[in-house]
Amino acid sequence: MSTMVTRVVHLSIERDWQSVYRFASDPKKMPLWASGLASGLTPDGEDWLATGLLGAVHIRFAPPNGYGVIDHTVTLGSGLRVHNALRVVPNGDGCEVIFMLLRLAGMTDAQFDADAVHVAKDLATLKSMMENAIG
């Protein structure tokens, strides 16, 4: 497999990084800000199960850590695995939330752009929640 095209989607949040990390990395709270998981996540062994537009997917998260890493691998029903890099990085009294979007094989420019818009919307929801002390 060749290297995929990427797009980094990020924003600043005016709240300490540990608070943002604790909230954003909690699979039970992710549906509050990650609209693709709006149906909720249920534990399934080491994974979490979600049902959405792509059907049932399994999600495995990086273990809790002191580095702000919320990476997760999504396994679709087809068996395709997609690694999602998501980080909360300290920035003064606030933080940066960074998502590296990968362009999958066969994805059109319009689909890739739409994915980036979707991620940016979700991060904006997280920002609003964190800066308004929801979570």
N, C-alpha and C positions, 0 to 999 in steps of 0.2 A: 504494500500500500504506500502510495506517495504521501508526502506531507500535505496536509489540508490547508486551505486558505483559512485565516483566522481574522476575527475582529474582536478587539477588546472594548467591552462596554463597562463604564465605571462612573461613579459619582462620589462626591464627598458627603459625609454625614456629620453633622455637628453633635456628636455624642461619642463618649469614649468607646474605643474599639472593643473592649472586653464585653460591654453591655450589648453592643450590636452583634458580636460574635455569638454570645450565649443565646440571644433571641433567634438570630438568623439560622443557626446550626441546629435548632431543635426541630426535628421532623414533625412534631405535633403542631408546631406554630407556623411551619412553612406555608400551609394553605392560606394563611392570613395575608401573605404578601406575594407568594409565587402563584400566579393565577393558573398556570398549567397544572397545579396540584390542588385546585379548588375542591375536588371531590374528597380530599383528605388522604392521609397515609395511614396504613395499618401495618403493624409489625408482622414480618414473615421470616422468622429465623434471624439471620444476620442482616437481612434485607428489609426493605419497606415496600409495600405494594400500593400502587396508585392506579386508578382507572381514569382515563381521559379520552381525548380525541383519537389517540393512537391505540386505544384498547388498554388492556392490563399491562403495566410495566413494573419491573422490579428495580428498586433503587438501592444501591449500597453506598453509604457515606463513609468518608474518612473518619477514623476514630476521633473522639474529642481530643483537642490538643491546645497547646499554649501559643500557637503560631497564627491563628486565625484562618486555618485551612478548612474549607467546607466542600472540598472536592467530592464529587459523587459520580458513580457510573450508573447509567440508565440502560437496562436491558429490555429491549422491545420484544413483543411476542414473536417476531421473526428471528430472534436470536441476535440481532444487531446490538452491539454494545457501543454506547456513546459516553466518552469521558467528559465531564463538565468540570472545569477548573473555576472555583469560586473562592475568593479570598477577602478577608477583612484585614486591612493594613493600617496600623497607627499613623496618624497625621496630626501632630500637635495634640490639642485637646479633643480632636475628632478622629475621623478615620476615612479611608477610601474603601469602597466595596468594588471589587473587580471581578468581572466574569469574562472568561475567554470563550467566545463563541466559535465553534468549528463549522466550517461549511462541509456538509456531507456530500458524498458522491451523488451526482444526479440532481442536486439542488440548483434551482434557477437563481439568477440574480435577485429577482423579486421575492422569492422564498427566503433567501438569505437576509435580505433587507428587512423583511417582515419579522423574521426571528430576532434580529437586532432590536427592532422597535419594541417587540414584545418583552425582551429582557430589560430594556431601558425602562419600560413602564413598570415592570415588577420591582426594579431597584428604586424607582421613584416612590412606589408605595411603601417599600421598606424604609426609605429615608423619611417620609412623612410620619410613619408610625414611630420611628425612633426619636425624631426631633420633637414630637408631640407627646413623648413619654408613654406611648402605648406599647407595653412590652418591656 
